Amino acid sequence: MKKSVRLPKNIWVRRFLLILMAGISLSLSRSPRQHIRILKSIPKEWGKFEKSHIYRLSDSLKKKGYVDHRNLKDGEVRIEITDKGRKYFNRLELEDMILPTKNIWDNKWRLILFDIPETRRRGRDALRKKLKELGCCEVQKSIFAWPYDCRKEINFIVDVFNLENYVIYAEAILDSDSRIRKFFSI
């Protein structure tokens, strides 16, 4: 008899949505190398899902609008992630995000600059809070610094908060950066 692992619900939801996202990525990818990379990203814990658990989780996610069930001609049911499900998955991924660090600094600062209007205040505050949580140095209210390349992560955050038109990512060498160096102990 398989031993069931008891994990918080959002971990099961994340794993389930990860499998669905991987399927989407496979269908969009043309490269065999990319297929292998995507398949390796699927957690080994997928095998720990019991069939009844998959059905319950799938129904629960369908009721919330995160997945959709499509009946195929041969009697199979295809489970597809919805836009709402993708957004929810991205929020879960955002919670666990960390910015990359390296042993050697290249003397370039990665600056995250934003000018977000008052009408988008919630997004602006969420972005500022997330950058602080990640350990970025607040240079000014709307300028944050990080010592290593983090373009991919910043683009992901900006996309999740739907702030693409208001945020700039730049790499720069600063003349007077002693306060930032001290913040990062560089």
C-alpha positions in Angstrom: 0.0 0.0 0.0 1.3 3.4 -1.0 2.0 5.7 1.9 0.3 9.1 1.5 2.3 12.2 2.3 0.3 14.9 4.1 1.3 18.4 2.8 -0.4 21.7 3.0 -3.0 22.1 0.3 -1.3 24.9 -1.6 1.8 22.6 -2.1 -0.5 20.0 -3.7 -2.1 22.8 -5.8 1.3 24.1 -6.8 2.5 20.6 -7.9 -0.7 20.0 -9.8 -0.6 23.3 -11.6 3.2 22.8 -12.3 2.4 19.6 -14.1 -0.3 21.4 -16.2 2.1 24.3 -16.9 4.8 21.8 -18.0 2.4 20.3 -20.4 1.7 23.7 -21.9 5.4 24.4 -22.1 6.0 21.1 -23.9 3.4 21.8 -26.5 4.9 25.3 -27.1 8.5 24.2 -27.2 10.1 22.9 -30.5 13.4 21.9 -29.1 14.0 18.4 -27.8 16.5 19.8 -25.2 13.8 22.1 -23.9 11.4 19.1 -23.6 14.0 17.3 -21.5 14.6 20.3 -19.3 10.8 20.8 -18.8 10.3 17.2 -17.9 13.1 17.3 -15.4 11.4 20.2 -13.7 8.4 18.1 -12.8 8.7 17.1 -9.2 9.2 13.4 -8.4 6.5 13.7 -5.8 4.0 13.6 -8.7 4.0 9.8 -8.3 2.8 10.3 -4.7 -0.5 11.6 -5.9 -3.3 9.1 -5.4 -5.9 8.9 -8.2 -8.7 9.9 -5.9 -6.6 12.9 -4.7 -6.1 14.0 -8.3 -9.9 13.9 -8.9 -10.7 15.9 -5.8 -8.0 18.4 -6.4 -9.0 18.8 -10.0 -12.7 19.3 -9.1 -11.7 21.8 -6.4 -9.5 23.8 -8.8 -12.3 23.7 -11.5 -14.8 25.2 -9.0 -12.3 28.0 -8.3 -11.8 28.6 -12.1 -8.1 27.6 -12.1 -8.6 24.6 -14.4 -11.1 23.5 -17.0 -12.1 19.9 -18.0 -12.6 19.1 -21.7 -14.2 15.8 -22.6 -12.5 14.1 -25.6 -14.2 11.9 -28.1 -12.5 8.7 -26.8 -14.0 9.3 -23.3 -10.8 10.8 -21.8 -10.9 14.0 -19.9 -8.3 16.7 -20.6 -7.5 19.0 -17.7 -6.3 22.4 -18.9 -5.1 25.3 -16.8 -7.0 28.6 -17.3 -5.6 32.1 -17.3 -6.9 32.5 -13.8 -5.0 29.3 -12.9 -1.8 30.6 -14.5 -2.0 33.8 -12.5 -2.6 31.9 -9.3 0.4 29.6 -10.0 2.6 32.7 -10.7 1.5 34.1 -7.3 2.5 30.9 -5.6 5.9 30.9 -7.4 6.4 34.6 -6.4 6.1 33.7 -2.7 9.1 31.4 -2.9 11.3 33.5 -5.2 14.8 34.4 -4.3 17.2 36.6 -6.3 20.4 35.1 -7.6 23.8 35.6 -5.8 27.3 34.9 -7.0 30.7 34.7 -5.2 32.2 37.4 -7.4 30.6 40.8 -8.1 31.1 42.4 -11.5 31.0 46.0 -10.1 27.6 46.6 -11.9 24.5 47.4 -10.0 21.2 46.1 -11.2 18.7 49.0 -10.7 15.0 48.6 -10.6 13.4 51.9 -11.3 9.7 52.6 -11.4 7.2 55.4 -11.8 3.8 53.9 -11.1 0.8 56.2 -11.1 -1.4 56.6 -8.1 -4.2 54.7 -9.8 -1.9 51.6 -9.6 -1.0 52.2 -6.0 -1.7 48.6 -4.9 0.6 47.2 -7.5 3.3 49.8 -6.7 3.1 49.0 -3.0 3.2 45.2 -3.7 6.3 45.7 -5.9 8.1 47.8 -3.3 7.2 45.3 -0.6 8.4 42.3 -2.7 11.7 44.0 -3.6 12.3 44.7 0.1 11.4 41.1 1.0 14.0 39.9 -1.6 16.7 41.9 0.0 17.1 44.7 -2.5 18.5 48.0 -1.3 16.0 50.9 -1.4 18.1 53.7 -2.9 15.0 55.9 -3.1 11.3 55.2 -2.9 11.1 54.2 -6.5 14.7 52.9 -7.1 16.1 49.6 -5.8 19.5 48.0 -6.3 20.8 44.5 -6.5 24.4 43.5 -7.1 23.8 40.5 -9.4 21.9 39.8 -12.6 18.2 39.4 -11.8 16.5 40.5 -15.0 14.5 37.3 -15.4 13.2 37.4 -11.8 12.4 41.1 -12.0 10.5 40.6 -15.3 8.6 37.8 -13.7 7.6 40.0 -10.7 6.6 42.9 -13.0 4.5 40.6 -15.1 2.7 39.1 -12.1 1.8 42.6 -10.8 1.0 43.7 -14.4 3.4 46.7 -14.2 5.3 46.2 -17.5 4.8 49.8 -18.7 6.0 51.4 -15.4 9.2 49.5 -14.5 12.8 49.8 -15.9 15.6 47.4 -15.3 19.1 48.8 -15.8 22.7 47.8 -15.2 25.0 50.6 -14.1 28.3 51.4 -12.6 27.8 54.0 -9.9 30.5 56.5 -8.8 29.2 57.0 -5.3 27.8 53.7 -4.2 29.3 53.4 -0.7 25.9 53.3 1.0 24.7 50.5 -1.3 28.0 48.6 -0.9 27.6 48.8 2.9 24.1 47.5 2.6 25.3 44.4 0.8 28.6 44.1 2.7 30.6 44.4 -0.6 
